[in-house]
Amino acid sequence: MKAQVKRLLFVMVMILPMIYTARSWGPRGDRGAARWALSKAPASWTASRSGTVGTIVLGAGGAIALLLAARRQQTAEQDLAHQRRVQEHAEQIATGTQAHQLRVALNTEADATERRITELYAAAVERLGSDKAPVRLGGLYALERLAQNTETQRQTIVNVLCAYLRMPYDPTPPAPRDPVDAVPVEPRPHPEDIREYVQERQVRQTAQRILAAHLHPGPDPDHPADTFWHNIDLDLIGATLIDFAFNGCHIHAGHFNAATFAGHSRQAMARRGR
């Protein structure tokens, strides 16, 4: 449409000077002659000439109006395209900001979870160093719960349980103490020694049962239970194991060099590679 308007304007620019020249033409080439010729011309010539000029003027005005309309439309389209680009840019910024906020929230949540796991692990390990058996038992169960809920911490927690079982322990009952008075009595173990011996035995057997429970895949090894901890290594070198029953347990690797097996121990285990 812009090309047509330009062509029309070109025609108008070429025609209007010709009309002006025609109006100035006369027998002697001056304005007076032109007026004389027009005064002698029939009225129909004058009317026809006036109508032609009016038509040309109206056409020129229409062409200018079309050109102005085309410019307005072009300006509106440019404004609309600019607004669209601005809106798209704003949407991209909003999307990027939202994605960044999501990443920050996820990282914050992951950091909080990691700190919580570290705190639980440290508290549970600290309980294992208590001189009270109930506190040590609580530490074992806390570690078991943490390992069950956090797969990435299972091998670390198993290492802690194995380290506890490797600590020195005499599985034989405590020996009788000599009497402190002169009255001859039959030597007997001190009640405090028996209590500590029995309690430590219970703590160690609890650690063994936790390992056995989570290293057994269940009745169908091809579809292990949710409580099964797969691909676990056991380092029980030099450990003291009491009634060690790991029948049917699946591990990745096990080391039992110089281990002491007390009571009724059953060591049959199946190994699976990673």
C-alpha positions as CSV (number, residue, x, y, z in Angstrom):
1,M,0.0,0.0,0.0
2,K,2.9,2.4,0.7
3,A,4.3,1.8,-2.8
4,Q,0.9,2.7,-4.4
5,V,0.6,5.9,-2.4
6,K,4.1,6.9,-3.4
7,R,3.3,6.3,-7.1
8,L,0.1,8.4,-6.7
9,L,2.0,11.2,-5.1
10,F,4.6,11.1,-7.9
11,V,1.8,11.4,-10.5
12,M,0.3,14.3,-8.6
13,V,3.7,16.1,-8.4
14,M,4.2,15.7,-12.2
15,I,0.6,16.8,-13.2
16,L,0.2,19.8,-11.0
17,P,3.0,21.8,-12.7
18,M,1.5,21.0,-16.1
19,I,-1.8,22.3,-15.0
20,Y,-0.2,25.4,-13.7
21,T,1.6,25.9,-17.0
22,A,-1.6,25.4,-18.9
23,R,-3.3,28.1,-16.9
24,S,-0.5,30.5,-17.8
25,W,-0.6,29.7,-21.6
26,G,-2.1,32.2,-24.1
27,P,-1.6,33.4,-27.7
28,R,1.2,35.7,-26.7
29,G,2.6,33.5,-23.9
30,D,1.6,35.9,-21.1
31,R,-1.1,35.9,-18.5
32,G,-3.2,38.5,-20.3
33,A,-3.3,36.3,-23.4
34,A,-4.3,33.3,-21.2
35,R,-7.1,35.3,-19.7
36,W,-8.2,36.5,-23.1
37,A,-8.3,32.9,-24.4
38,L,-10.2,31.7,-21.4
39,S,-12.8,34.6,-21.8
40,K,-13.3,33.6,-25.4
41,A,-13.6,29.8,-24.6
42,P,-17.0,28.2,-24.3
43,A,-18.4,27.9,-20.7
44,S,-18.2,24.2,-21.0
45,W,-14.5,24.4,-21.3
46,T,-14.2,26.4,-18.2
47,A,-16.4,24.1,-16.2
48,S,-14.6,21.1,-17.5
49,R,-11.3,22.6,-16.6
50,S,-12.5,23.6,-13.0
51,G,-13.9,20.0,-12.5
52,T,-10.6,18.5,-13.6
53,V,-8.6,20.7,-11.2
54,G,-11.0,19.8,-8.3
55,T,-10.7,16.1,-9.1
56,I,-6.9,16.4,-9.0
57,V,-7.0,18.3,-5.8
58,L,-9.3,15.8,-4.1
59,G,-7.1,12.9,-5.4
60,A,-4.0,14.6,-4.0
61,G,-5.8,15.1,-0.6
62,G,-6.9,11.4,-0.6
63,A,-3.4,10.3,-1.4
64,I,-2.0,12.4,1.5
65,A,-4.7,10.9,3.8
66,L,-3.7,7.4,2.7
67,L,-0.1,8.2,3.3
68,L,-0.8,9.5,6.8
69,A,-3.0,6.5,7.6
70,A,-0.2,4.2,6.4
71,R,2.3,6.0,8.6
72,R,0.0,5.8,11.6
73,Q,-0.6,2.1,11.0
74,Q,3.2,1.5,10.7
75,T,3.8,3.5,13.9
76,A,1.1,1.4,15.7
77,E,2.6,-1.8,14.5
78,Q,6.0,-0.7,15.6
79,D,4.7,0.2,19.0
80,L,2.9,-3.1,19.3
81,A,6.0,-5.0,18.4
82,H,8.0,-3.0,20.9
83,Q,5.4,-3.7,23.6
84,R,5.5,-7.4,22.7
85,R,9.3,-7.5,23.0
86,V,9.1,-5.7,26.3
87,Q,6.5,-8.1,27.6
88,E,8.6,-11.1,26.5
89,H,11.7,-9.7,28.1
90,A,9.7,-9.1,31.4
91,E,8.4,-12.7,31.2
92,Q,11.9,-14.1,30.7
93,I,13.2,-12.1,33.7
94,A,10.3,-13.3,35.8
95,T,10.9,-16.9,34.8
96,G,14.6,-16.6,35.5
97,T,13.9,-15.0,38.9
98,Q,11.4,-17.7,39.8
99,A,13.9,-20.5,38.8
100,H,16.6,-18.8,40.8
101,Q,14.4,-18.5,43.8
102,L,13.5,-22.2,43.4
103,R,17.1,-23.2,43.3
104,V,17.9,-21.2,46.4
105,A,15.0,-22.7,48.2
106,L,16.1,-26.3,47.2
107,N,19.7,-25.6,48.2
108,T,18.5,-24.1,51.5
109,E,16.3,-27.1,52.1
110,A,19.2,-29.5,51.2
111,D,21.6,-27.7,53.5
112,A,19.1,-27.8,56.3
113,T,18.5,-31.6,55.7
114,E,22.3,-32.2,55.7
115,R,22.8,-30.3,58.9
116,R,19.9,-32.2,60.5
117,I,21.5,-35.5,59.4
118,T,24.9,-34.5,60.8
119,E,23.4,-33.5,64.1
120,L,21.4,-36.7,64.5
121,Y,24.5,-38.8,63.6
122,A,26.8,-36.9,66.0
123,A,24.2,-37.2,68.8
124,A,23.8,-40.9,68.2
125,V,27.5,-41.6,68.1
126,E,28.0,-39.7,71.3
127,R,25.5,-41.9,73.0
128,L,27.6,-45.0,72.2
129,G,30.3,-43.6,74.4
130,S,28.1,-43.4,77.4
131,D,28.9,-45.5,80.5
132,K,25.2,-46.4,80.8
133,A,23.9,-49.3,78.7
134,P,20.4,-47.8,78.1
135,V,22.0,-44.7,76.6
136,R,24.2,-46.8,74.3
137,L,21.1,-48.8,73.2
138,G,19.4,-45.6,72.4
139,G,22.3,-44.6,70.3
140,L,22.2,-47.8,68.3
141,Y,18.5,-47.5,67.5
142,A,19.0,-43.8,66.6
143,L,21.7,-44.8,64.1
144,E,19.5,-47.6,62.7
145,R,16.6,-45.2,62.1
146,L,18.9,-42.7,60.5
147,A,20.4,-45.3,58.2
148,Q,17.0,-46.6,57.2
149,N,15.8,-43.1,56.3
150,T,19.0,-41.9,54.6
151,E,20.5,-44.4,52.1
152,T,23.6,-42.4,51.6
153,Q,24.5,-42.7,55.3
154,R,24.1,-46.5,55.6
155,Q,27.6,-47.6,54.9
156,T,28.9,-45.0,57.4
157,I,26.6,-46.1,60.1
158,V,27.4,-49.8,59.5
159,N,31.1,-48.8,59.9
160,V,30.2,-47.3,63.3
161,L,28.4,-50.5,64.4
162,C,31.3,-52.6,63.2
163,A,33.8,-50.4,65.1
164,Y,31.7,-50.8,68.3
165,L,31.8,-54.6,67.9
166,R,35.6,-54.4,67.4
167,M,36.1,-52.8,70.7
168,P,37.7,-55.1,73.4
169,Y,35.3,-57.3,75.2
170,D,35.7,-60.5,77.2
171,P,32.7,-62.8,76.5
172,T,33.4,-64.9,79.6
173,P,31.5,-64.1,82.8
174,P,33.4,-62.0,85.4
175,A,35.6,-63.9,87.8
176,P,34.8,-64.0,91.5
177,R,36.4,-61.4,93.8
178,D,38.3,-62.3,96.8
179,P,36.5,-61.6,100.1
180,V,37.6,-58.4,101.8
181,D,37.1,-59.6,105.4
182,A,38.7,-62.5,107.3
183,V,35.5,-64.5,107.4
184,P,36.0,-67.4,105.0
185,V,33.2,-67.3,102.4
186,E,32.8,-68.8,98.9
187,P,34.1,-66.3,96.3
188,R,31.4,-64.9,94.1
189,P,31.4,-62.3,91.3
190,H,30.6,-58.9,92.3
191,P,27.0,-57.8,91.5
192,E,28.3,-54.7,89.8
193,D,30.6,-56.7,87.5
194,I,27.7,-59.0,86.6
195,R,25.5,-56.1,85.8
196,E,28.0,-54.4,83.5
197,Y,28.8,-57.7,81.8
198,V,25.2,-58.5,81.1
199,Q,24.4,-55.0,79.9
200,E,27.3,-54.8,77.5
201,R,26.5,-58.2,76.2
202,Q,23.0,-57.0,75.4
203,V,24.3,-53.9,73.7
204,R,26.6,-55.9,71.4
205,Q,23.9,-58.4,70.5
206,T,21.6,-55.5,69.7
207,A,24.2,-54.2,67.3
208,Q,24.5,-57.6,65.7
209,R,20.8,-58.0,65.4
210,I,20.5,-54.6,63.7
211,L,23.1,-55.6,61.1
212,A,21.5,-59.0,60.5
213,A,18.0,-57.6,60.2
214,H,19.0,-55.1,57.5
215,L,21.4,-57.3,55.6
216,H,18.8,-60.0,55.0
217,P,16.8,-59.3,51.8
218,G,13.8,-61.3,52.9
219,P,12.1,-64.4,51.5
220,D,12.6,-63.3,47.9
221,P,16.2,-62.0,47.2
222,D,15.1,-60.9,43.7
223,H,12.6,-58.6,45.3
224,P,14.2,-57.5,48.6
225,A,12.3,-55.9,51.4
226,D,12.3,-52.2,52.0
227,T,14.4,-52.7,55.1
228,F,17.3,-54.4,53.2
229,W,20.5,-52.4,53.0
230,H,22.3,-53.5,49.8
231,N,26.0,-53.4,48.8
232,I,27.2,-53.2,52.4
233,D,30.8,-53.9,53.5
234,L,31.5,-55.4,56.9
235,D,34.8,-54.9,58.7
236,L,34.7,-57.1,61.7
237,I,38.5,-57.8,61.9
238,G,39.3,-58.8,65.5
239,A,35.7,-58.2,66.7
240,T,34.1,-60.2,69.5
241,L,30.8,-61.7,68.2
242,I,28.3,-63.4,70.5
243,D,25.7,-65.8,69.1
244,F,26.5,-64.4,65.7
245,A,23.7,-65.4,63.3
246,F,24.0,-64.0,59.8
247,N,22.4,-66.8,57.9
248,G,21.0,-65.7,54.5
249,C,22.5,-62.2,54.8
250,H,23.7,-60.6,51.6
251,I,26.7,-58.3,51.7
252,H,29.2,-56.9,49.2
253,A,32.3,-57.8,51.2
254,G,33.1,-59.1,54.7
255,H,36.3,-59.2,56.7
256,F,36.4,-61.5,59.8
257,N,40.1,-62.1,60.3
258,A,41.0,-62.7,64.0
259,A,37.3,-62.4,65.0
260,T,36.1,-64.2,68.1
261,F,32.9,-66.1,67.8
262,A,31.3,-66.9,71.2
263,G,28.2,-68.9,71.9
264,H,26.2,-70.4,69.0
265,S,27.4,-68.5,65.9
266,R,26.3,-69.2,62.4
267,Q,28.2,-67.4,59.8
268,A,26.7,-68.6,56.5
269,M,26.3,-65.5,54.2
270,A,25.8,-64.9,50.5
271,R,27.8,-62.2,48.8
272,R,26.7,-60.1,45.9
273,G,28.8,-57.7,43.9
274,R,27.8,-54.1,43.4
